[in-house]
């Protein structure tokens, strides 16, 4: 090496593997896109310049697939944006947002459900919330609460029965205070 910059073999690696990567990507996208993805992948691969060729090869393909996926997501996003128009013809379309009345009704239902849950017996409420809110299985709850799985089943069944009764009573008598 007379007077040139020292080489670590990275450029040689890129030259050797470029066509294989391009062929791999051509089977997944158009030729021009494949060329762009190869270019971007090679630039990103520079961050890993000091790695051994075996690692670089796997990284190169992973990076290229990630670049391809990123491009696909961006294109889908652009297409979705292209379908949305602020044209006056869309002015009269109903909103996908719930109406004020629907939001109030939902809030009232949540208040009723919360009140019903708070009225459950303590252990019954604890087991029900561990299952429905925390997502614990019956066997996990049994271990957590130091009770049998059968007891967990009974607590959950009782909670559901009491909640159904409480909510049914409130639905049939909305103006009555319990």
N, C-alpha and C positions, 0 to 999 in steps of 0.2 A: 504494500500500500504506500505509494509514494505521494505524499502531500494531500491525499483525499481524506474525507471525513471517515472515521472508523465505522464499520458496518456491523450491525448485530444480526443480520439476516432477515430482518423484518420486511424490508422491501422485496427481497427474494421470495419470502413466504407469500406476500400479497400477490406478486406476479404469478407464482405457481398455482395458487388456489382461486384466482379471480374467475377463470372460465368455468370451473366446476361449480362455484357458487352461482354464477350467472345462469348456468343450465338448470340448477336446482330451482332457482327463482322463476325462470321462464315457464316451468311447469305449473306455477302457481299464479302468475300474473302476465300481463302484456310485456313485450320485449322492452319497450322504452321504460316502463315502470321498473322492470327487473334491473335495468342498467342503473336507474336512479337509486334503487334500494342497495345495490352492490356498492355504489359510490358512498352512500351515507354509512353503510355498515363498515366499510373500510376506514372511514374517518373515525367512527366511534371506536373501532378496534385499536386505534393508535393509543388509547389509554392503557392498553394491556401489552404494550410493546415489549416489555422485558420477559414475558412469559414464554415457556417452552412451546414449540410448534404444536404438540398434541393438544395443549390447552387452548392455544390460539385458534385451532381449527374448530373445536367445539364452540368456543366463544363466538367465532365469526358466524357460524350458522345460527346460533341463538340470537345474536344481535340482529342478523338479517331478518329472521322471523319476527322479532319484536318491531323492527322498522316497518315491515310489511303490515303487521297488525295495526300499528299506529296510523299508517296511511289509510288503511281501511276504515278505522274509526273516524278519522278526520273527514274522509269522503262521505261517510254516512251522515255525519253531523252537518256537513255542507248541504247535502241533499235534503235533509230534514228542514234546514233553515230555508232552503230554496222554495219549499212548499208553503211556507208561511208568508202571507201577504198582508200588508197593512192597508190594502185597497178598501175603499168604502163599501164594496160589495159584501165584505165580511162583517160589517158593522152590526147587522141585525142578528148574527148568530148567537145562540145562547152560550153562556160561559160554562166551562167545565167545573168551575168553582161552585161549591154548595151555596145555596141562597142563605140569606140572613136567618130566615125561619128554620131552614134545615140545620144550620149551625147551632141555633138555640135548642132545637129538639135534641140534637146529639149531645149537647152539654147537659141538658136535663136528664137524659138517659144515663149518662156517665155518673151524674150525681146520685141517681137512684141505685145504680149498680154498686157504687162505692158505699153508700149507706147500707145496702143489703149485705155486702161483704163484711162491713164493720159490725153488723148485728150477729154474725155467725159466732158460735162458741169459740173460745180462744184457740184450742188445739185444732179444731175443725178448720178455722180460718188459716192457721199457720200451714197446715198440710195442703189445703187448697191452693194457697198462694205459692208455695214451693213448687207445686206441680204446674199451675197455669201461668204464673208470672216468671218464675225462675227456670222453668222447663225441666225440672228434675223428674226422673223416672220414679215409679213407686218404690223400687228397691233402694234407690238413692235416698229417698225421703225416709224410708224405714230405718236405714242406717243412721241418717242425720238425726232423726228424732228418737232413736232407740226404741222403735216399736216394730211390730210385724208388718209385713206387706198386706196381710188381710186387714189390719187396723187402718192402714193407709187407704185401702179400697173403701172401707166403711166411712172414713172421714170425708173422702172426696164425694162419695155417693150422697152422704148426708148434706154436704155443702151444696151440691147441685140441686137437691130436692128443696132445701130451705131457700136458696136463691130463686128458684123457679116460683115457689109459693109467694115469696115477698114481691118479686117483680110482677107476677100475675095480679096480685092484690092491688098494687099501685097502678097497674095499667087499667084495671076495671073500675077503680075509684080514684081518678087522678086528682080530684079536689079534696078528698078526705085526707086528713093528717093521721098517721098511725098512732 
